[in-house]
Every structure is written in C-alpha cells, then in structure tokens.
Amino acid sequence: MRQTITQLLQKAPYHVRMYVKDCKTEQFFIREKLEETFSSASLIKVPILLAVLNYLESTNQSLEQEVNIAPEEWVDFSIISEQRLEQSTIYELLVWMIITSDNTAANVLIDFLGMDALNQYFRQIGLVQTTIQRKMMDVERLAQGFDNTTTASDMAQLFTRIYRRDLLSPTFSELTIDILRRQRIHESLTRYLVDDVKIAHKTGGLETVDHDAGIVYSSSGDYLIGVFVTEVTNNDLARQLIGRISKTVYESLVKRKELIE
C-alpha cells in the first residue's frame, strides 16, 4: 500500500497532504505533510456541524427551532436557495450543509453562532490550525486574504473524536455520524470502490483545491482517511487521484484481509 501510494504522490502534478489511520489503535498507516496549512473549502462545515450541535446541547435548545433566512442570503447551487426558503429548522440546515455541501445553509449557521464562537469552539476541541474567516462564496473577503483554513493533522484529530463519540452526547454523536454517512457527493473517496462501503465523510472543493476526509467502516476494521489536494488545475483529475489513493487503501486494509480470513 505505502509503495503504491508513494508512486501516486510522486507522479501527481498537484500538492497532496494525506493520512490513513487505524481507528482502534489510533496509529497512522500513512501520514504525509500533516502540519501544512491549506484552504479548507467545505471541510470547514464538519466542525461547524459539531459546534452548532454542541451549542444546542449546552443551551438545551431544539434542533427543530426555526431560523429566518433573508433572500439576500441565498447563494447559487443551494438546495435552500432552490426552494426559496425564508425559514428552516436548524436540523434541515445542518443536513443540507453536509450532504449536499449547501453554502446557504452554512452561511445561515455561521451567522447563528458567529465566527468568534466557532473559532473558540474549534480551539476548545483541539483544532490548532482550523480557522473560519469568511462565509461561503465570499469572494471579496477571500480576495482580501481572509480564508478558512485547516491541516491534515486537525482533520485527523476531528474525525478521530467523531469516531470516539467523545465530543457530544450519545444522541448527538450518533446524529453527527448519521449525517456524514448520508453524504451525496461521491466523486473522490468512493469513486472507484465497487463495494457498498459504509463511509461517513465530507468533501471540499474550490477551483484550485479538492479534499475528501472521513471514516470507513468495515468488518476488517475501521479506518480514517483524508486526502487533501491543492494547486489543482483540473478538478476532475484531482478527484481521480483521491479515488485511486482511496481504492489502494481499501484493497489493502479491507479486501486483502477478507481474502486472508
């Protein structure tokens, strides 16, 4: 596995950070440039999900409470915007934010908590370099140098704790994994997997970045995988690369063990 992935990384025309981690032992099978900071794109929505759930839990508020959505908050390529919704439950916003990477939903939830509270929560749960400095699709603020950032190390830490279920109550921990498992974007980690793989994950993409990170569940043992590609000039080729890496890992950690057993 390591040799094949090393060859893939050497041939890649893009900059790649990645990890593969055993969920049980918490040992890394592979770790590549874990501490380098990069644009998080929509990966930032995973800690936002946790922050909102933590806030509701700590203040004894309901997932079904309604939040107002001003029409000027609608952004393109959004399920919320398509429906012209001017009100939605927090639960619905959280689900759409993750499973279709809905940017309107994310922006409403960012306003709901505020960036300062989000960044404070990120530090509280051990995310050292994960920071939110702009809303989704805020190209003006991005042009001014304000971006949302993270590291492979932070994402490994985040998904480790999601897997452990030690950030939230049992009910909200289960909800977090359930929402991540309902992901509808399957262009990267699951791209070349022919099996019906159980995976709780989140993608992130911009013109120059493509990411996918999550938890793969299998009878041979669960593992974490995250692949983060920057300096991208062709998004589809970047997603193919993530798919090849993921397939290599899956065949080594799952299929090979199944054959031996």
N, C-alpha and C positions, 0 to 999 in steps of 0.2 A: 504493500500500500504506500509506504513512505517513498519508495523509489519512483513509483508511477506518478505520484503527486509532485514530487520534486521535478520530474521531467516536464509535467504540465505547467508548473510555475515558471520553469526556465524558458519555455517556449512562449509563454504568454506575453503579448505585446503591452499588457497593462500592469499596473501595480496591484499586488494582491496581498492582503493580510488574511489569516485564517486560523482556525483551531478545530481540533476534534478532541473531545473529552469524554471519558468514561463517567457515566452518571453515578455509578455505585462507588467506585474508588476515588472519583474526582481527580484522577490522573489524566494528564494530557497525552494523547497518542501523537498528536501533531500540534505544534504551535509556531506560528510564523508572524513576526512583526506585531506582537500583541500590544505593544505600548504606543504605537504610532497613532496620532490623532487624525481623523478624517471626517468629512461631511457625512452626517448620519442619514441624510434623506429621511425616508419614512420609518426607519428603525426607531426614531425618537418616539414613535407612537406607542411602543411597548412600555417604556417607563411612564408615559403619560397615563396609559391604561391603569397601571398599578397605583399611580399617585391619586387618581380620581377615586378608585375603589378604597384606598386607604383613608382618604378624606371622608367618604360617605360612612365608612365603618366607624371612624373615630368620632364623628359628629352625629351618629345614629340617624342618618338621612337615607331616603329610599332611592333605589335605582329607578323607580317609576316616576320620580318627580319630573315635571315638565320644565324645559328650558326654552326661552324665547330665542328665535333665530331671525335676525334682521335680514331682509332681502339683499342688502349690500354685503352680507357675509357669504352669500352663495359664490362658489368658485366653480370653474369648469370641471367636467369629468367627475361629478359627485352625485351619488345616489340621493343625498339630501336635496341638492340643487335641482336635480331632475324632477323631483316630486314637488318642488316649490314649497317645501315645508317651512313654516314660520314658527313652529313649535315641535319639540321632540322630547322623548324621555331620555334621561342620561343613559339608560341601558341601550337604547337603539343607537345613540351616538357612539357609544363605546364599540358596539358590534360592527357598525359600518366602518368606523375608523380603522379597525384591524382587518376585517375580512375582505374589504374592497379598497383599503387604504384611502378612505374618504377624507379629503382635505377640508371640506366644510365642517364635518363633524369634529375633526381635530382642532380646527381653529375655535369653534364654539367651546370646546372643552378647555383649551388653553386660556380663554377668557374666563371660564368658570372658576378656575383655580388661580390663574395669574402666573406669569413666568417666574417671579421670585419664589413663590411657594413650590413650583415644580422643581426648580433648581435646588432648593433647600431639601426637598424630598429625595432627589437624586443623590445628593451627598449623604443623606441620612442612611440610605440603603447600600452605601459603599461604591457608588459610581463616581470614580475620581475625575474622569475627563469627559463625562457626558453632560452637555450644556445645551439649553434652549435659549436662543437669542432672537428668533423671528418666528412668525407664523408660517404656515404652509403657503407656498406660492407668492410670498412677499419678496418679489424680485428687487424692489427698490432697496429694501433693507439689506438684502444679500449683496447688492452692488456696493453698498457702503461698508462691506466687510463683516457683517453680522450673520453668522451661520449657526446651525445646530450641529454639534459635533459629538463624537464618541470614539472609543477604541475597541479593538477586538477583545482586549482584556476586560473592559467594562461589560461588553455583551456576554462574554463567557460567565462573568460573575452574576449578571442579571438572570440568565437562563438557568444557571445552577440553583439560584434561590427560588426561581419559579418552580423548578423541578422538586426541590426540597419542600416546597409549600410552607416556607417559614416567614413570609413577608405579610401575609394576610390571614384572616380566619379560614378554617377549612372550607367553608362555603364559598368565600370569595376566591380562595386559591383554586378551587375546582372550576369556578367560573372563568378565571383567567386562562387556564389550560383549555377549557372547552371552547372559548372564543378563538384562541390561537389555532386550535385544531380545525376550526371551520374556515380557515383561510381559502380564498377563492383564486388567488394568484399562484399559478403553478408553473412558472416559466424557468425556474432555476433549480433549487434543490431537488425537486421531484420530477424534473424534466425528463430524465432517462430511466426512471425507476418503473419497471413493469408491474411490480407487486403493488398490492393495495396497502401502502405504507402508512402507518399512523404517525403523523408528524404535527407538532404544534410549533408554528413558525411565523415569521414576519419578513416580508421583503422590503427593500428600499431602493429607489432608483431616481436618478436625475440624468441629464444628458451625458454627464461625464462619470457617473458612478452607478454601480449595481451591487446590491447586497442581498443576502438571504441568511437568516440565522434561526435556529430552533432546536427542538428536542425530537429525536427519532426514537419511537418506542418499538421494541421487538422482543420476541421470545428468547433471542440470543443475548439480550442485554441492551439497555437503553444507552444512547449516547447523545452528546451535544455536538452540533456542527455549526460553524459560522464561516462564511466566505464573503469577503468584502473587497470589491474591485473598484479602483479609482483610475483616473487618467484614461477613461474609456472613450473610444472614438466610434465604436459600434456596439450599441446596447445588446443587440441580439447575440453577437459573438461573445460578449461578456457573460451573458446568461448561459450560453452553451458551455463556457468554461466552468462556471459554477456547477452546471449539471454533470459534467464529466468528473469533476472532483467528487461530487456527492455520490455518483454511481460507483466510483472506485472505492470510496469509504464503505458504502453499503455492502458491496460484494465482499469486501474483506472482513468486516465486522459481523455481518448477518448471514449472507449466503454461504460463505465458506464454513462458518460454524454449523449451519444447518446440515451441510453435506457430511461434516465430521460426525455429528450426532446421529 
